[in-house]
Structures are given as C-alpha cells and as structure tokens.
Amino acid sequence: MRIHVIGGGIIGLACAHELSLRGHHVVVVDPSPGTGASHAAAGMLSPAGEAWHGEASTWELGVRSAALWPSYAAALGVTLRQTGTLLVGHDAGDAQLVRRQGDLLAGLGVEAEALDPRELRLKEPTLGRASAGLLLPGDHAVDPREVVAALMRLVRLVPERPGESPDATVIATGSRLPAPYDTLVRGVRGEILRARCDDPPRHVVRGWVRGEAVYVVPRPDGEVVIGATVEEHAAPPVVTLGGVERLLRAARVLVPSLDRAELREAIARDRPATPDHLPLVGQVEDRVWLAAGHFRHGVLLAPLTAQLLADSIEHGRVEPAVDPCRLLRPGRTA
C-alpha cells in the first residue's frame, strides 16, 4: 500500500517504521520532524509510576507497550536504561501520596518495594530528605531524542505531501489535529529543564515535594531531565518563570546535588490530551486513520501504537480502548 503519515514525532515515525517493515511504501510528511512533544519528553517508560485511579485501560496499554521496549530499543540501537524508578515522598504529606500509589499498585498486582528513609539513601545516595519511597523495578527510561533520530534514519521524510493519491493517510500530528478532528485532542502544556552534573542519580527519581510533583531522569552522559508541570491553556506553549521556579525548587530538594548542575535548556511543549486520557488509534473515515492523543505516554506507547495502527490498516482490527470512534459525534463517518 501507498501510505502517507502526517506528523514526524515519535508516534508518526514509529507507525511509519512498522508499516515499512511490513512491506508498505510509506512517506512521513513533516516540515520539521522531531521538534514537537517528542523533543521535550523525558522518556520515562513508567506504567507503574504513571498508574492512576480510574485509568486501568491506560495502565494496561502501558504494561503491554513496556514489554515491547527491550527488543524495540535493541532493534533501533538505542540505550534502554533499566535501573528502575524510585518514587519518593519528601515530607509526611508526600509520604501519604507514596503509600496511596503503593496501595493502587498492589491492587493491580504490580511489583513495588517499599523503602524507608535509610533504605532510600542506600539505594540512591544523591537523595535529600525523604520520608518514604517505592522502588518500581519495571519502570525504565529511554532518551526520546535518540529514538527519534534512529527512526528518522529508517523512514522516508518529506516536508510536504507528494502529489500521488495514497491508499491510506495516517494523521499523527500530536495535539493539533486537522478538522474535523481538531476538537478530539487539546494541548496540555509541560515545561522541561535539561541540566548536566557530575553526580546524577543512579535511578529515575520521581515523587512529591510538599505536594509538588517532579521527576529527575538521568542520562548516561551526565545529563538530567527535570519536569512534571501540567497546565491547561489555550495559548502556544512557552516556558514560564513560575514553571521553572517550581521545577527547580522541588528537584533541588529531592536531589540536592542538582544545586551544582549546569542548566542547559528550558523548553515547553504541549502534551496531546483526549477527554478520557486514552489515545486515538484507528480508522475514522475512508482511507484515513488517527494515531494521536497520547498525553503523557507517547514515548511509552510508541511501539504498541505502531503495531495497533498497522493491524488496523491491514486487517481492520480495532482496540476498543483506543478506537477514535468512541469520541466521534453521531453522524460523523468512521
């Protein structure tokens, strides 16, 4: 089949790569591929850390996709950091949030090791004061920029759509979908900092500091990625002083050694969110498919999304949890 994938973020590129592996003729259309949310993402592959009450379907998708990542990373030749994630609470109130997450994970049957303050410091010497923590051994991390660069080498990229009529068009434009699907996804701003230090954490560290959520994701070369802001807004995403101040304050309390880190970058991008926080993967009209709306989980869900999208195009299969038709108004074609 001749297939046009509109959008060169990690989702569009992963879908294009999977379709190409299956023998289709695929073109990715994007004037500036890899510069959207994928460029800002921290790359946590964290179904347990991201699990939330009332979002069982999101967690199940995350677990399935996380299981694909070891072989996926190996095939792309990218580094998969498999040291696990520490979920940390700074004070007594934050410790309650950690325990609540632990209870949720226990109900899901997820492996999580409870750690007291002494055990936390032994596990992660860079931590500051902590009241409680969990080790999530199945939650890992990858550098999305490395993944995107690898995928871009494996697909055909063009800045605008070729003139020929394709057999299928896949819309993978993140938080900005074209009409008539533009109301299905909204942008939720996230601000991200990148720094470099001599003593980064051994693990991905995420948690709460006086109720403020934050994560610190180390890279093998000493870079650390700091984030967690989530803000509903209608304007283009920009870095704000308030967002940077909140991230730095919380991250430096959680990992005090970051005081000596060199700040390298501050950027903002929109996370593509749907009303139910589940992605849109499937056919919406004749010869048109969506692969969008992944909210916080685009990197984690990329390999699974690619498989589901390709199965939908080839065989008409649909995963009910991510079927775009669940959000379409009556009377709109699907």
C-alpha positions in Angstrom: 0.0 0.0 0.0 1.0 3.6 -0.5 0.7 5.3 2.9 1.2 8.9 4.0 1.9 9.5 7.7 1.3 13.2 8.6 3.5 14.1 11.5 7.1 13.3 12.3 7.0 12.9 16.1 7.8 9.6 17.8 4.3 8.3 17.2 4.2 9.1 13.5 7.8 7.8 13.0 7.1 4.6 14.9 4.0 3.9 12.8 5.8 4.7 9.6 8.7 2.3 10.5 6.3 -0.5 11.4 4.4 -0.1 8.2 7.6 -0.1 6.2 8.8 -3.3 7.9 5.5 -4.9 6.8 6.3 -4.0 3.2 4.3 -0.9 2.6 5.5 2.2 0.7 5.5 4.9 3.4 6.2 8.6 3.4 6.4 10.7 6.6 5.2 14.3 5.9 6.5 16.9 8.3 8.4 20.2 7.6 10.2 19.9 11.0 10.2 16.3 12.2 11.1 15.5 15.7 10.7 19.0 17.1 7.3 18.7 18.9 6.5 17.0 22.2 9.0 14.2 21.4 11.8 16.7 21.6 10.8 17.7 25.1 9.8 14.4 26.5 11.8 12.9 29.4 11.4 9.3 28.1 10.1 7.6 31.2 8.7 4.1 30.4 6.7 4.1 33.6 3.4 2.3 33.6 3.6 1.8 37.4 4.7 5.3 38.2 2.0 6.8 35.9 -0.8 4.4 37.1 -3.8 6.4 38.3 -7.2 5.7 39.9 -9.8 5.2 37.2 -7.3 4.8 34.4 -7.0 1.0 34.3 -7.0 0.9 30.4 -4.2 3.4 30.2 -2.1 1.3 32.7 -2.9 -1.9 30.7 -1.8 -0.4 27.5 1.4 0.9 29.2 2.3 -2.5 30.5 1.8 -4.1 27.1 4.0 -1.5 25.4 6.7 -1.5 28.1 7.1 -5.2 27.4 8.0 -4.4 23.8 10.6 -1.8 24.6 13.7 -4.1 25.3 13.5 -5.6 21.9 12.4 -2.4 20.3 15.4 -0.4 21.7 17.8 -3.2 20.7 16.4 -3.2 17.1 16.8 0.6 16.9 20.3 0.5 18.5 19.3 2.9 21.3 20.1 2.8 25.0 17.4 1.5 27.4 18.1 2.5 31.0 16.9 -0.4 33.1 17.8 0.6 36.7 14.2 1.1 37.8 12.4 4.1 39.2 12.3 5.4 42.7 9.0 7.0 43.8 9.9 9.3 46.7 7.9 11.4 49.2 9.8 14.3 50.8 7.6 15.1 53.9 4.8 13.3 55.8 2.2 14.6 53.4 4.2 13.4 50.4 4.7 10.0 52.1 0.9 9.6 52.1 0.9 10.1 48.3 3.6 7.4 48.0 1.6 5.0 50.2 -1.5 5.7 48.1 0.4 4.8 45.0 1.7 1.7 46.6 -1.8 0.6 47.5 -3.0 1.2 43.9 -0.1 -0.8 42.5 -0.7 -3.6 45.0 -4.3 -3.8 43.8 -3.0 -4.1 40.2 -0.6 -6.8 41.1 2.4 -4.6 40.3 5.8 -5.3 41.9 6.8 -2.4 44.1 9.3 -2.5 47.0 8.5 -0.2 50.0 11.6 1.7 51.3 12.1 3.6 54.5 14.3 6.7 54.6 17.5 4.7 55.4 16.9 2.2 52.6 16.2 5.0 50.2 19.5 6.7 50.9 21.3 3.4 50.5 19.6 2.8 47.2 20.1 6.4 45.9 22.8 8.4 47.7 22.0 11.6 45.9 18.6 11.9 47.5 17.9 14.6 50.1 15.5 14.2 53.0 12.8 11.6 52.2 10.0 10.2 54.3 9.0 7.2 52.2 9.6 5.6 48.9 8.9 2.8 46.5 11.3 1.0 44.1 9.5 0.3 40.8 11.9 -2.2 39.2 9.8 -2.5 36.0 9.8 1.2 35.2 12.7 2.2 32.9 13.7 5.1 30.7 15.0 5.9 27.2 16.1 9.1 25.5 13.3 10.1 23.1 15.7 12.3 21.0 17.9 9.3 20.4 14.9 7.2 19.5 13.5 9.8 17.1 16.9 10.2 15.4 17.1 6.4 15.0 13.6 6.2 13.5 14.3 9.2 11.2 17.2 7.3 9.6 14.8 4.4 8.8 11.9 6.1 7.1 11.4 8.4 4.2 10.8 12.0 5.2 9.4 14.8 3.1 8.4 18.4 4.0 5.0 18.3 2.2 2.7 15.7 0.8 3.6 14.2 -2.5 1.1 14.6 -5.4 0.1 11.0 -5.7 -3.1 9.7 -4.0 -2.3 7.3 -1.2 -4.2 4.2 -0.2 -4.1 5.3 3.4 -3.4 8.5 5.3 -2.3 8.4 9.0 -2.8 11.6 10.9 -0.2 11.7 13.8 0.1 15.5 14.5 0.0 15.3 18.2 -2.0 18.0 20.0 -3.1 19.8 16.8 -5.3 17.7 14.6 -6.9 19.0 11.4 -10.6 19.5 11.1 -13.0 17.7 11.6 -10.9 16.0 14.3 -9.4 19.1 15.9 -11.8 19.0 18.9 -10.8 15.5 19.9 -7.4 16.5 21.3 -6.3 19.5 23.3 -2.9 20.8 24.3 -1.7 20.5 27.9 1.5 22.4 28.5 4.5 20.8 30.0 7.8 22.6 30.8 11.1 20.7 30.8 14.6 21.6 32.0 17.8 19.9 31.0 20.9 20.2 33.0 24.3 18.5 33.3 26.0 17.4 36.5 28.9 15.2 37.7 26.9 13.1 40.1 23.5 12.4 38.6 21.1 10.0 40.3 21.6 6.3 39.6 17.8 5.8 39.1 15.0 7.7 37.6 13.6 9.7 40.6 10.1 10.9 40.7 7.9 12.0 43.5 6.5 14.8 45.5 8.0 17.7 47.4 5.4 19.4 49.7 2.8 18.3 47.2 4.6 19.4 44.1 5.1 16.6 41.6 8.6 16.4 40.0 10.8 13.9 38.2 14.5 13.7 37.6 15.6 11.5 34.7 19.4 10.8 34.3 21.1 10.1 31.0 24.3 8.1 30.7 26.3 11.2 29.7 25.5 13.1 32.9 22.5 15.0 31.5 19.4 15.1 33.8 15.9 16.0 32.6 13.6 17.7 35.1 9.9 18.1 34.6 6.3 17.5 35.7 4.4 20.7 35.1 0.9 20.1 33.7 -1.1 23.2 32.7 -4.3 23.5 30.8 -4.1 26.5 28.5 -5.2 27.9 25.1 -2.1 29.8 24.1 1.0 28.4 22.5 3.3 26.6 25.0 6.0 28.8 26.4 8.5 28.5 29.3 7.3 30.5 32.3 9.2 31.8 35.3 6.7 30.2 37.6 7.1 26.8 36.0 10.9 26.9 36.0 10.9 28.1 39.7 8.6 25.2 40.8 10.6 22.6 39.0 13.9 23.8 40.3 12.7 24.2 43.9 11.2 20.7 44.0 14.1 19.0 42.1 16.8 20.5 44.3 15.0 19.4 47.5 14.6 15.9 46.1 18.2 15.7 44.7 20.4 18.4 46.4 23.4 17.8 44.2 21.5 19.5 41.4 22.5 22.8 43.0 25.8 22.3 41.2 24.3 21.3 37.9 24.7 23.4 34.8 21.4 24.4 33.3 21.5 23.7 29.6 17.9 24.1 28.3 14.4 25.1 29.2 11.6 24.3 26.8 7.8 23.8 26.7 5.6 21.7 24.5 2.0 20.6 24.5 1.1 17.1 25.6 -1.8 15.9 23.3 -4.7 15.0 25.7 -8.1 13.5 24.9 -11.1 13.8 27.2 -10.5 10.3 28.7 -6.7 10.4 28.5 -6.6 7.5 26.2 -5.0 7.8 22.7 -6.8 7.7 19.3 -5.5 4.8 17.2 -7.7 3.6 14.4 -9.8 4.4 11.3 -12.0 7.5 11.2 -13.1 7.6 7.6 -12.4 6.0 4.2 -8.6 5.8 3.9 -7.9 8.0 7.0 -6.6 6.8 10.3 -5.6 8.6 13.5 -2.6 8.0 15.7 -2.7 10.8 18.3 -3.8 11.9 21.7 -1.2 10.0 23.8 -1.0 12.7 26.5 1.9 11.8 28.9 2.5 8.4 27.3 3.7 8.9 23.8 7.2 7.5 24.2 6.0 4.6 26.3 3.2 3.7 23.9 5.1 4.2 20.6 5.9 0.6 19.8 2.4 -0.7 20.7 0.7 2.1 18.9 2.7 1.3 15.7 1.5 -2.3 15.9 -2.1 -1.4 16.6 -2.2 1.1 13.8 -0.6 -1.2 11.3 -3.1 -4.0 12.3 -6.0 -1.6 11.8 -4.8 -0.6 8.3 -4.0 -4.2 7.2 -6.8 -6.2 8.9 -9.4 -3.7 10.1 -8.7 -4.7 13.7 -9.5 -2.2 16.4 -8.6 -1.9 20.1 -11.8 -0.7 21.8 -9.9 1.3 24.4 -8.2 3.5 21.7 -10.8 3.4 19.0 -11.3 7.0 17.8 -14.9 6.3 17.1 -15.6 6.4 20.9 -15.3 10.2 20.8 -16.9 10.9 17.4 -20.2 12.7 17.4 -23.2 10.7 16.0 -23.4 11.1 12.2 -19.6 11.6 11.6 -18.2 8.9 9.4 -15.9 6.3 10.9 
